[in-house]
Amino acid sequence: MVAEAAPGDEAVVSAVKHSGHGGDPADVRIEVVEHEGGVTICAVYPGDGNRCQPGGGHMNTRNNDVEVQFTVKVPRGVTFDGNTVNGDVEASNLAGPVDISSVNGGARLETSGGEASASTVNGSVTAVVHALGERPMRFRTVNGGVTLSLPDGLNADFEGRTVNGAIETDFPISVTGRMSPRHLVGAIGRGGRRLDVETVNGSIRLRKLP
C-alpha cells in the first residue's frame, strides 16, 4: 500500500490485483463504505465472515494468494489510516494525521503534520514527523527496529521499551525512575503528549530534525 500527496483537493484510490496460483483476482472484491467518519475502502476476499465496515473490517485470505496493491492520493489535511496484512505500508509527503499498520511488512511514513502512529509485527517502523502536535503517538513492532525523526522543540512524555536492542536519542530526556538501556521513561522538553515506542527484537532511535 502506498499513500502520497494528492495534487489537489480530490482523493483518488487505485487498486491493482495480482495472482500467483492459488486464487482468482475476480473473486476479490473492492468495496467502498461511506460513513460519518469518512470513507473505508477494502479488498474483500471470498469466505464466510469477510466484510468491509467503517474503520476496517474482518478479513481472512484462506490461502488465497491474490495480492491487492492500493495507491492512495491524499489531499492536504485529510487523515489517512492504512492497514494491510502482507506487505509494506508507505505514506510519503502527506500533510495531515497518519496512522498505518501492517503485520508482515514495514511501516514507513512522512507527514508535515504533527500527528502520526505506526505499527507492524514483522518489519521495521520508520517515521518522519515535521510538525508539533497534541495527540498521543505510538510506534510499535515485534521483529524490527523503530526510527523516529521528530522536530526540535518537541514536548512529550516518552516511554521506550525493547528486549533485544538499545535506545538511542538525540533529545535530552529527564528520566523518571531507574534508567535502563532497554526501558526508558521520562519527559522530553516540558513533557505533555504521550510518545510510546516499543519493540522486542530491534533498537529504538529518536532523531532530531534539523
MDAnalysis code that builds the backbone (N, CA, C; Angstrom):
import MDAnalysis as mda
import numpy as np

u = mda.Universe.empty(630, n_residues=210, atom_resindex=np.repeat(np.arange(210), 3), trajectory=True)
u.add_TopologyAttr("name", ["N", "CA", "C"] * 210)
u.add_TopologyAttr("resid", np.arange(1, 211))
u.add_TopologyAttr("resname", ["MET", "VAL", "ALA", "GLU", "ALA", "ALA", "PRO", "GLY", "ASP", "GLU", "ALA", "VAL", "VAL", "SER", "ALA", "VAL", "LYS", "HIS", "SER", "GLY", "HIS", "GLY", "GLY", "ASP", "PRO", "ALA", "ASP", "VAL", "ARG", "ILE", "GLU", "VAL", "VAL", "GLU", "HIS", "GLU", "GLY", "GLY", "VAL", "THR", "ILE", "CYS", "ALA", "VAL", "TYR", "PRO", "GLY", "ASP", "GLY", "ASN", "ARG", "CYS", "GLN", "PRO", "GLY", "GLY", "GLY", "HIS", "MET", "ASN", "THR", "ARG", "ASN", "ASN", "ASP", "VAL", "GLU", "VAL", "GLN", "PHE", "THR", "VAL", "LYS", "VAL", "PRO", "ARG", "GLY", "VAL", "THR", "PHE", "ASP", "GLY", "ASN", "THR", "VAL", "ASN", "GLY", "ASP", "VAL", "GLU", "ALA", "SER", "ASN", "LEU", "ALA", "GLY", "PRO", "VAL", "ASP", "ILE", "SER", "SER", "VAL", "ASN", "GLY", "GLY", "ALA", "ARG", "LEU", "GLU", "THR", "SER", "GLY", "GLY", "GLU", "ALA", "SER", "ALA", "SER", "THR", "VAL", "ASN", "GLY", "SER", "VAL", "THR", "ALA", "VAL", "VAL", "HIS", "ALA", "LEU", "GLY", "GLU", "ARG", "PRO", "MET", "ARG", "PHE", "ARG", "THR", "VAL", "ASN", "GLY", "GLY", "VAL", "THR", "LEU", "SER", "LEU", "PRO", "ASP", "GLY", "LEU", "ASN", "ALA", "ASP", "PHE", "GLU", "GLY", "ARG", "THR", "VAL", "ASN", "GLY", "ALA", "ILE", "GLU", "THR", "ASP", "PHE", "PRO", "ILE", "SER", "VAL", "THR", "GLY", "ARG", "MET", "SER", "PRO", "ARG", "HIS", "LEU", "VAL", "GLY", "ALA", "ILE", "GLY", "ARG", "GLY", "GLY", "ARG", "ARG", "LEU", "ASP", "VAL", "GLU", "THR", "VAL", "ASN", "GLY", "SER", "ILE", "ARG", "LEU", "ARG", "LYS", "LEU", "PRO"])
u.atoms.positions = np.array([
    [0.841, -1.177, 0.000],
    [0.000, 0.000, 0.000],
    [0.886, 1.240, 0.000],
    [0.527, 2.159, -0.879],
    [1.287, 3.405, -0.976],
    [0.316, 4.563, -0.891],
    [0.617, 5.542, -0.050],
    [-0.160, 6.768, 0.039],
    [0.771, 7.942, -0.211],
    [0.302, 8.896, -0.977],
    [1.114, 10.064, -1.293],
    [0.205, 11.269, -1.456],
    [0.813, 12.440, -1.479],
    [0.041, 13.673, -1.530],
    [-0.695, 13.805, -2.857],
    [-1.950, 14.222, -2.770],
    [-2.740, 14.495, -3.972],
    [-2.379, 15.892, -4.488],
    [-2.452, 16.091, -5.798],
    [-2.132, 17.416, -6.345],
    [-3.203, 18.463, -6.064],
    [-4.402, 18.038, -5.719],
    [-5.492, 18.973, -5.457],
    [-6.312, 18.559, -4.261],
    [-7.604, 18.878, -4.287],
    [-8.490, 18.614, -3.154],
    [-9.270, 17.305, -3.294],
    [-8.981, 16.519, -4.301],
    [-9.728, 15.284, -4.537],
    [-8.886, 14.073, -4.195],
    [-9.459, 13.149, -3.412],
    [-8.783, 11.894, -3.094],
    [-9.012, 10.888, -4.218],
    [-7.965, 10.165, -4.575],
    [-8.046, 9.165, -5.645],
    [-7.435, 7.864, -5.129],
    [-8.149, 6.758, -5.315],
    [-7.660, 5.446, -4.895],
    [-7.669, 4.505, -6.086],
    [-6.540, 3.845, -6.327],
    [-6.475, 2.821, -7.364],
    [-6.057, 1.501, -6.724],
    [-6.574, 0.393, -7.256],
    [-6.271, -0.937, -6.729],
    [-5.911, -1.853, -7.888],
    [-4.766, -2.494, -7.788],
    [-4.306, -3.436, -8.818],
    [-4.192, -4.816, -8.178],
    [-4.844, -5.816, -8.791],
    [-4.841, -7.179, -8.245],
    [-3.862, -8.064, -9.020],
    [-3.068, -8.840, -8.257],
    [-2.122, -9.793, -8.834],
    [-2.387, -11.171, -8.241],
    [-2.165, -12.222, -9.026],
    [-2.378, -13.580, -8.531],
    [-1.230, -14.489, -8.927],
    [-0.947, -15.456, -8.037],
    [0.019, -16.496, -8.352],
    [-0.713, -17.725, -8.855],
    [-0.857, -18.731, -7.994],
    [-1.503, -19.980, -8.405],
    [-2.678, -20.361, -7.513],
    [-2.946, -19.604, -6.450],
    [-3.954, -20.065, -5.506],
    [-5.227, -19.249, -5.456],
    [-5.414, -18.335, -6.384],
    [-6.612, -17.519, -6.313],
    [-6.930, -16.840, -7.628],
    [-8.183, -16.488, -7.783],
    [-8.663, -15.790, -8.969],
    [-8.885, -14.328, -8.599],
    [-8.207, -13.374, -9.275],
    [-8.404, -11.961, -8.940],
    [-9.861, -11.522, -8.983],
    [-10.673, -12.171, -9.833],
    [-12.079, -11.788, -9.938],
    [-12.858, -12.093, -8.663],
    [-12.322, -13.001, -7.826],
    [-13.022, -13.368, -6.595],
    [-12.816, -12.341, -5.477],
    [-11.830, -11.473, -5.639],
    [-11.536, -10.464, -4.620],
    [-12.219, -9.159, -5.019],
    [-13.154, -8.707, -4.181],
    [-13.930, -7.509, -4.480],
    [-13.319, -6.289, -3.802],
    [-13.394, -5.168, -4.469],
    [-13.017, -3.895, -3.872],
    [-14.300, -3.197, -3.439],
    [-14.458, -2.987, -2.147],
    [-15.677, -2.387, -1.629],
    [-15.385, -1.020, -1.013],
    [-16.345, -0.118, -1.166],
    [-16.246, 1.234, -0.622],
    [-17.404, 1.442, 0.354],
    [-17.078, 1.808, 1.578],
    [-18.090, 2.052, 2.608],
    [-17.953, 3.500, 3.064],
    [-18.988, 4.286, 2.804],
    [-19.017, 5.664, 3.296],
    [-19.668, 5.692, 4.668],
    [-19.096, 6.491, 5.573],
    [-19.628, 6.585, 6.925],
    [-19.345, 7.964, 7.483],
    [-19.847, 8.199, 8.665],
    [-19.754, 9.541, 9.246],
    [-18.305, 9.988, 9.407],
    [-17.414, 9.044, 9.681],
    [-16.015, 9.394, 9.894],
    [-15.199, 9.500, 8.635],
    [-15.772, 9.193, 7.467],
    [-15.029, 9.273, 6.219],
    [-15.405, 8.169, 5.265],
    [-14.403, 7.593, 4.611],
    [-14.613, 6.522, 3.637],
    [-13.632, 5.397, 3.928],
    [-14.132, 4.152, 3.969],
    [-13.284, 2.974, 4.134],
    [-13.322, 2.159, 2.853],
    [-12.137, 1.801, 2.350],
    [-12.022, 1.001, 1.129],
    [-11.284, -0.284, 1.468],
    [-11.876, -1.430, 1.106],
    [-11.322, -2.732, 1.469],
    [-11.190, -3.638, 0.253],
    [-10.217, -4.532, 0.333],
    [-10.162, -5.689, -0.562],
    [-10.821, -6.839, 0.188],
    [-11.986, -7.302, -0.299],
    [-12.759, -8.328, 0.399],
    [-12.533, -9.678, -0.284],
    [-11.934, -10.607, 0.448],
    [-11.628, -11.930, -0.083],
    [-12.825, -12.862, 0.095],
    [-12.947, -13.887, -0.748],
    [-14.060, -14.822, -0.591],
    [-13.945, -15.571, 0.738],
    [-15.083, -15.876, 1.336],
    [-15.082, -16.603, 2.600],
    [-16.118, -16.052, 3.550],
    [-16.681, -16.925, 4.352],
    [-17.690, -16.520, 5.324],
    [-17.092, -15.569, 6.345],
    [-17.801, -14.520, 6.634],
    [-17.380, -13.582, 7.669],
    [-16.531, -12.440, 7.180],
    [-15.966, -12.536, 5.976],
    [-15.169, -11.437, 5.452],
    [-16.076, -10.275, 5.075],
    [-15.757, -9.099, 5.570],
    [-16.629, -7.958, 5.318],
    [-15.834, -6.662, 5.442],
    [-16.338, -5.653, 4.789],
    [-15.784, -4.305, 4.888],
    [-16.748, -3.465, 5.715],
    [-16.220, -2.755, 6.691],
    [-17.065, -1.946, 7.546],
    [-16.295, -0.690, 7.947],
    [-16.964, 0.307, 8.493],
    [-16.277, 1.549, 8.842],
    [-15.037, 1.314, 9.700],
    [-13.931, 1.866, 9.256],
    [-12.686, 1.749, 10.002],
    [-11.884, 0.505, 9.714],
    [-12.376, -0.414, 8.884],
    [-11.619, -1.613, 8.572],
    [-12.498, -2.783, 8.228],
    [-12.592, -3.755, 9.135],
    [-13.391, -4.939, 8.847],
    [-12.671, -6.186, 9.287],
    [-13.206, -7.318, 8.882],
    [-12.613, -8.621, 9.208],
    [-12.277, -9.323, 7.905],
    [-11.025, -9.829, 7.808],
    [-10.614, -10.433, 6.555],
    [-9.736, -11.653, 6.817],
    [-10.060, -12.770, 6.140],
    [-9.247, -13.975, 6.170],
    [-9.025, -14.397, 4.723],
    [-7.764, -14.462, 4.295],
    [-7.479, -14.781, 2.889],
    [-7.641, -16.265, 2.584],
    [-7.629, -17.127, 3.588],
    [-7.840, -18.574, 3.424],
    [-6.996, -19.147, 2.283],
    [-5.676, -18.910, 2.369],
    [-4.707, -19.427, 1.390],
    [-4.928, -18.881, -0.014],
    [-5.661, -17.807, -0.123],
    [-5.839, -17.140, -1.419],
    [-4.649, -16.209, -1.631],
    [-3.901, -16.415, -2.714],
    [-2.660, -15.653, -2.893],
    [-2.828, -14.398, -3.749],
    [-4.054, -13.983, -3.969],
    [-4.278, -12.730, -4.699],
    [-3.766, -11.562, -3.855],
    [-2.924, -10.730, -4.460],
    [-2.411, -9.548, -3.790],
    [-3.065, -8.313, -4.395],
    [-3.432, -7.378, -3.538],
    [-4.033, -6.125, -3.989],
    [-3.119, -4.979, -3.572],
    [-2.644, -4.233, -4.561],
    [-1.791, -3.084, -4.284],
    [-2.617, -1.805, -4.410],
    [-2.826, -1.146, -3.277],
    [-3.563, 0.117, -3.253],
    [-2.591, 1.284, -3.393],
    [-2.976, 2.259, -4.202],
    [-2.279, 3.541, -4.258],
    [-3.297, 4.628, -3.955],
    [-3.001, 5.438, -2.952],
    [-3.957, 6.433, -2.462],
    [-3.353, 7.821, -2.595],
    [-4.070, 8.711, -3.260],
    [-3.694, 10.124, -3.332],
    [-4.496, 10.853, -2.254],
    [-3.805, 11.444, -1.280],
    [-4.449, 12.022, -0.111],
    [-4.350, 13.546, -0.155],
    [-5.488, 14.250, -0.160],
    [-5.449, 15.719, -0.160],
    [-4.842, 16.276, 1.130],
    [-4.365, 17.466, 1.054],
    [-3.743, 18.129, 2.189],
    [-4.726, 18.234, 3.365],
    [-4.248, 17.853, 4.552],
    [-5.038, 17.971, 5.763],
    [-5.984, 16.824, 6.034],
    [-6.134, 15.893, 5.077],
    [-7.042, 14.762, 5.257],
    [-6.338, 13.653, 6.040],
    [-7.033, 13.052, 6.986],
    [-6.481, 11.957, 7.778],
    [-6.376, 10.693, 6.929],
    [-5.227, 10.017, 7.026],
    [-5.043, 8.746, 6.324],
    [-4.811, 7.637, 7.336],
    [-5.602, 6.550, 7.216],
    [-5.486, 5.367, 8.063],
    [-5.364, 4.168, 7.137],
    [-4.168, 3.584, 7.032],
    [-3.925, 2.487, 6.103],
    [-3.472, 1.232, 6.812],
    [-4.097, 0.090, 6.474],
    [-3.805, -1.179, 7.142],
    [-3.704, -2.297, 6.115],
    [-2.710, -3.162, 6.289],
    [-2.590, -4.340, 5.450],
    [-2.053, -5.485, 6.294],
    [-2.101, -6.699, 5.735],
    [-1.585, -7.869, 6.447],
    [-0.222, -8.269, 5.889],
    [-0.152, -8.501, 4.592],
    [1.098, -8.935, 3.971],
    [1.595, -7.863, 3.010],
    [2.664, -7.206, 3.396],
    [3.235, -6.184, 2.542],
    [3.534, -4.908, 3.302],
    [4.328, -4.053, 2.683],
    [4.697, -2.790, 3.296],
    [3.565, -1.779, 3.179],
    [3.557, -0.836, 4.113],
    [2.688, 0.335, 4.033],
    [3.595, 1.555, 4.034],
    [3.437, 2.388, 3.011],
    [4.270, 3.582, 2.903],
    [3.392, 4.796, 2.654],
    [3.525, 5.795, 3.521],
    [2.800, 7.053, 3.377],
    [3.830, 8.171, 3.318],
    [3.947, 8.816, 2.175],
    [5.017, 9.787, 1.988],
    [4.473, 11.155, 1.596],
    [5.120, 12.184, 2.133],
    [4.822, 13.578, 1.779],
    [3.372, 13.960, 2.054],
    [2.786, 13.402, 3.106],
    [1.417, 13.772, 3.459],
    [1.418, 15.032, 4.321],
    [0.223, 15.611, 4.480],
    [0.115, 16.877, 5.207],
    [-1.056, 16.824, 6.188],
    [-1.216, 15.686, 6.848],
    [-2.295, 15.516, 7.803],
    [-1.991, 14.360, 8.723],
    [-2.900, 14.024, 9.638],
    [-2.691, 12.893, 10.541],
    [-2.542, 11.575, 9.774],
    [-1.631, 10.723, 10.251],
    [-1.345, 9.445, 9.596],
    [-1.323, 8.342, 10.647],
    [-2.000, 7.225, 10.355],
    [-1.960, 6.037, 11.210],
    [-1.895, 4.838, 10.282],
    [-0.782, 4.113, 10.303],
    [-0.607, 2.990, 9.380],
    [-0.211, 1.743, 10.156],
    [-0.555, 0.567, 9.597],
    [-0.167, -0.680, 10.247],
    [-0.058, -1.792, 9.218],
    [0.820, -2.745, 9.528],
    [0.964, -3.963, 8.748],
    [1.175, -5.103, 9.731],
    [1.189, -6.330, 9.216],
    [1.555, -7.487, 10.031],
    [2.890, -8.032, 9.546],
    [2.963, -8.347, 8.275],
    [4.197, -8.850, 7.682],
    [4.700, -7.841, 6.658],
    [5.376, -6.826, 7.143],
    [5.892, -5.795, 6.256],
    [6.312, -4.574, 7.048],
    [7.025, -3.691, 6.392],
    [7.470, -2.479, 7.045],
    [6.388, -1.410, 7.047],
    [6.542, -0.434, 7.951],
    [5.634, 0.706, 8.034],
    [6.480, 1.967, 7.978],
    [6.291, 2.768, 6.927],
    [7.085, 3.981, 6.739],
    [6.151, 5.154, 6.471],
    [6.408, 6.277, 7.139],
    [5.558, 7.444, 6.932],
    [6.360, 8.728, 7.033],
    [5.842, 9.746, 6.349],
    [6.359, 11.104, 6.467],
    [5.186, 12.056, 6.331],
    [5.062, 12.978, 7.276],
    [3.981, 13.952, 7.232],
    [4.491, 15.308, 7.691],
    [3.973, 16.353, 7.043],
    [4.278, 17.708, 7.503],
    [3.335, 18.121, 8.615],
    [2.374, 17.263, 8.958],
    [1.513, 17.469, 10.112],
    [2.217, 17.026, 11.375],
    [1.503, 17.072, 12.503],
    [2.122, 16.730, 13.771],
    [1.563, 15.501, 14.445],
    [0.643, 14.780, 13.756],
    [0.001, 13.618, 14.366],
    [0.323, 12.371, 13.552],
    [0.855, 11.340, 14.211],
    [1.210, 10.125, 13.474],
    [1.363, 8.950, 14.430],
    [1.042, 7.752, 13.926],
    [1.289, 6.499, 14.634],
    [1.528, 5.413, 13.598],
    [2.254, 4.363, 13.979],
    [2.527, 3.264, 13.049],
    [2.840, 2.006, 13.829],
    [2.478, 0.853, 13.256],
    [2.772, -0.415, 13.912],
    [2.908, -1.516, 12.874],
    [3.646, -2.550, 13.243],
    [3.734, -3.777, 12.464],
    [4.159, -4.881, 13.417],
    [4.256, -6.102, 12.901],
    [4.744, -7.214, 13.707],
    [6.106, -7.664, 13.194],
    [6.173, -7.974, 11.907],
    [7.424, -8.420, 11.299],
    [7.901, -7.374, 10.304],
    [8.675, -6.435, 10.782],
    [9.180, -5.373, 9.931],
    [9.603, -4.186, 10.764],
    [10.233, -3.244, 10.124],
    [10.692, -2.046, 10.817],
    [9.661, -0.933, 10.702],
    [9.764, 0.031, 11.606],
    [8.924, 1.222, 11.582],
    [9.824, 2.437, 11.421],
    [9.517, 3.261, 10.429],
    [10.274, 4.480, 10.184],
    [9.291, 5.623, 10.031],
    [9.468, 6.690, 10.802],
    [8.537, 7.810, 10.754],
    [9.295, 9.131, 10.787],
    [8.849, 10.060, 9.942],
    [9.364, 11.426, 9.934],
    [8.159, 12.345, 10.127],
    [8.131, 13.039, 11.248],
    [7.010, 13.919, 11.599],
    [7.564, 15.335, 11.713],
    [7.147, 16.226, 10.812],
    [7.800, 17.525, 10.683],
    [7.222, 18.606, 11.581],
    [6.055, 18.394, 12.183],
    [5.411, 19.447, 12.967],
    [5.109, 18.963, 14.377],
    [4.881, 19.905, 15.259],
    [4.479, 19.582, 16.627],
    [2.978, 19.311, 16.658],
    [2.544, 18.475, 17.581],
    [1.126, 18.149, 17.680],
    [0.722, 17.975, 19.129],
    [-0.481, 17.415, 19.333],
    [-1.013, 17.279, 20.684],
    [-1.443, 15.856, 21.026],
    [-1.814, 15.063, 20.034],
    [-2.350, 13.731, 20.317],
    [-1.237, 12.740, 20.663],
    [-1.562, 11.651, 21.353],
    [-0.568, 10.609, 21.612],
    [-0.032, 10.020, 20.306],
    [1.247, 9.667, 20.320],
    [1.871, 8.985, 19.182],
    [2.385, 7.630, 19.671],
    [2.087, 6.581, 18.885],
    [2.507, 5.232, 19.250],
    [3.170, 4.565, 18.048],
    [4.349, 3.992, 18.287],
    [5.090, 3.309, 17.231],
    [5.557, 1.977, 17.795],
    [5.105, 0.872, 17.147],
    [5.350, -0.444, 17.733],
    [5.665, -1.476, 16.661],
    [6.562, -2.399, 16.998],
    [6.816, -3.584, 16.197],
    [7.281, -4.683, 17.137],
    [7.429, -5.886, 16.597],
    [7.972, -7.003, 17.370],
    [9.348, -7.360, 16.841],
    [9.427, -7.630, 15.547],
    [10.691, -8.024, 14.932],
    [11.152, -6.924, 13.978],
    [11.884, -5.971, 14.521],
    [12.382, -4.868, 13.719],
    [12.699, -3.675, 14.591],
    [13.394, -2.714, 14.017],
    [13.724, -1.508, 14.746],
    [12.702, -0.409, 14.509],
    [12.778, 0.628, 15.338],
    [11.920, 1.810, 15.205],
    [12.821, 3.035, 15.132],
    [12.702, 3.800, 14.051],
    [13.468, 5.027, 13.886],
    [12.500, 6.181, 13.687],
    [12.556, 7.158, 14.587],
    [11.662, 8.312, 14.539],
    [12.482, 9.575, 14.367],
    [12.082, 10.417, 13.422],
    [12.675, 11.736, 13.237],
    [11.605, 12.763, 13.576],
    [11.880, 13.582, 14.604],
    [10.873, 14.471, 15.168],
    [11.434, 15.891, 15.268],
    [10.561, 16.895, 15.315],
    [11.036, 18.283, 15.276],
    [11.683, 18.737, 16.579],
    [12.643, 19.639, 16.440],
    [13.213, 20.309, 17.597],
    [12.094, 21.089, 18.296],
    [12.131, 21.134, 19.610],
    [11.053, 21.780, 20.348],
    [9.965, 20.827, 20.769],
    [10.162, 19.517, 20.531],
    [9.184, 18.509, 20.921],
    [9.001, 18.490, 22.438],
    [7.747, 18.454, 22.872],
    [7.400, 18.257, 24.281],
    [6.568, 16.982, 24.379],
    [7.056, 15.991, 25.111],
    [6.351, 14.713, 25.169],
    [6.747, 13.937, 26.406],
    [5.803, 13.143, 26.910],
    [6.094, 12.145, 27.939],
    [6.443, 10.856, 27.208],
    [7.703, 10.473, 27.288],
    [8.232, 9.379, 26.480],
    [8.361, 8.102, 27.300],
    [7.978, 6.978, 26.660],
    [8.309, 5.653, 27.190],
    [8.770, 4.778, 26.048],
    [9.981, 4.258, 26.160],
    [10.542, 3.367, 25.158],
    [10.910, 2.039, 25.770],
    [10.563, 0.942, 25.070],
    [10.821, -0.395, 25.588],
    [11.346, -1.288, 24.470],
    [12.413, -2.023, 24.767],
    [12.919, -3.054, 23.864],
    [13.458, -4.207, 24.703],
    [13.520, -5.393, 24.111],
    [14.069, -6.556, 24.802],
    [15.465, -6.863, 24.281],
    [15.583, -6.979, 22.968],
    [16.880, -7.266, 22.344],
    [17.271, -6.085, 21.464],
    [17.826, -5.071, 22.086],
    [18.215, -3.876, 21.358],
    [18.580, -2.781, 22.334],
    [18.715, -1.568, 21.814],
    [19.094, -0.428, 22.634],
    [18.192, 0.756, 22.304],
    [18.255, 1.780, 23.147],
    [17.505, 3.013, 22.924],
    [18.506, 4.147, 22.730],
    [18.425, 4.819, 21.589],
    [19.297, 5.941, 21.282],
    [18.439, 7.182, 21.064],
    [18.867, 8.318, 21.578],
    [18.063, 9.528, 21.435],
    [18.923, 10.762, 21.240],
    [18.511, 11.623, 20.315],
    [19.123, 12.938, 20.146],
    [18.507, 13.964, 21.088],
    [17.368, 13.616, 21.708],
    [16.669, 14.543, 22.594],
    [17.094, 14.306, 24.048],
    [17.399, 15.357, 24.788],
    [17.604, 15.183, 26.236],
    [16.304, 14.703, 26.886],
    [16.411, 13.729, 27.768],
    [15.240, 13.174, 28.440],
    [15.442, 13.251, 29.949],
    [14.489, 13.876, 30.633],
    [14.509, 13.899, 32.100],
    [13.918, 12.583, 32.578],
    [14.767, 11.694, 33.051],
    [14.370, 10.320, 33.335],
    [13.547, 10.242, 34.616],
    [12.494, 9.428, 34.558],
    [11.677, 9.117, 35.723],
    [11.989, 7.690, 36.160],
    [12.353, 7.495, 37.418],
    [12.645, 6.151, 37.903],
    [14.035, 5.696, 37.505],
    [14.235, 4.392, 37.498],
    [15.549, 3.820, 37.208],
    [15.843, 3.897, 35.722],
    [17.069, 4.261, 35.384],
    [17.492, 4.343, 33.987],
    [17.976, 2.977, 33.513],
    [17.502, 2.559, 32.353],
    [17.875, 1.263, 31.785],
    [18.139, 1.436, 30.301],
    [19.103, 0.717, 29.734],
    [19.357, 0.827, 28.299],
    [18.233, 0.250, 27.443],
    [17.295, -0.493, 28.056],
    [16.223, -1.135, 27.298],
    [14.822, -0.671, 27.706],
    [14.731, 0.132, 28.722],
    [13.432, 0.671, 29.148],
    [13.668, 2.072, 29.701],
    [13.103, 3.052, 29.034],
    [13.369, 4.438, 29.397],
    [12.048, 5.195, 29.493],
    [11.835, 5.846, 30.640],
    [10.635, 6.647, 30.876],
    [11.080, 8.041, 31.302],
    [10.498, 9.050, 30.692],
    [10.868, 10.395, 31.087],
    [10.219, 11.445, 30.212],
    [10.587, 12.695, 30.431],
    [9.998, 13.824, 29.721],
    [10.991, 14.390, 28.721],
    [10.486, 14.630, 27.518],
    [11.232, 15.383, 26.512],
    [10.701, 16.811, 26.543],
    [11.599, 17.775, 26.705],
    [11.148, 19.156, 26.845],
    [10.313, 19.317, 28.100],
    [9.147, 19.924, 27.950],
    [8.258, 20.136, 29.090],
    [7.339, 18.947, 29.338],
    [7.436, 17.900, 28.509],
    [6.507, 16.786, 28.624],
    [5.145, 17.178, 28.087],
    [4.192, 16.266, 28.186],
    [2.843, 16.563, 27.716],
    [2.233, 15.406, 26.963],
    [2.231, 15.469, 25.635],
    [1.630, 14.410, 24.836],
    [2.387, 13.107, 25.036],
    [1.708, 11.984, 24.860],
    [2.333, 10.680, 25.006],
    [3.119, 10.315, 23.752],
    [4.306, 9.753, 23.960],
    [5.105, 9.183, 22.881],
    [5.558, 7.806, 23.342],
    [4.869, 6.758, 22.866],
    [5.160, 5.379, 23.246],
    [5.826, 4.660, 22.082],
    [6.980, 4.050, 22.364],
    [7.741, 3.342, 21.330],
    [8.141, 1.987, 21.895],
    [7.850, 0.926, 21.133],
    [8.082, -0.415, 21.662],
    [8.516, -1.364, 20.558],
    [9.497, -2.205, 20.868],
    [9.873, -3.324, 20.013],
    [10.393, -4.447, 20.905],
    [10.511, -5.630, 20.334],
    [11.097, -6.754, 21.063],
    [12.493, -7.033, 20.522],
    [12.585, -7.286, 19.222],
    [13.865, -7.596, 18.599],
    [14.286, -6.447, 17.691],
    [14.924, -5.447, 18.273],
    [15.346, -4.308, 17.496],
    [15.649, -3.131, 18.411],
    [16.226, -2.086, 17.841],
    [16.579, -0.898, 18.601],
    [15.627, 0.246, 18.316],
    [15.603, 1.205, 19.221],
    [14.785, 2.405, 19.098],
    [15.714, 3.598, 18.924],
    [15.437, 4.416, 17.919],
    [16.263, 5.586, 17.648],
    [15.365, 6.822, 17.496],
    [15.625, 7.825, 18.318],
    [14.939, 9.105, 18.213],
    [15.907, 10.108, 17.610],
    [15.559, 10.650, 16.450],
    [16.404, 11.588, 15.751],
    [15.747, 12.974, 15.736],
    [16.554, 14.018, 15.922],
    [16.053, 15.382, 15.917],
    [16.207, 15.958, 14.509],
    [15.080, 16.440, 13.958],
    [15.123, 17.027, 12.629],
    [15.891, 18.345, 12.663],
    [16.614, 18.656, 11.588],
    [17.354, 19.922, 11.548],
    [16.391, 21.127, 11.488],
])
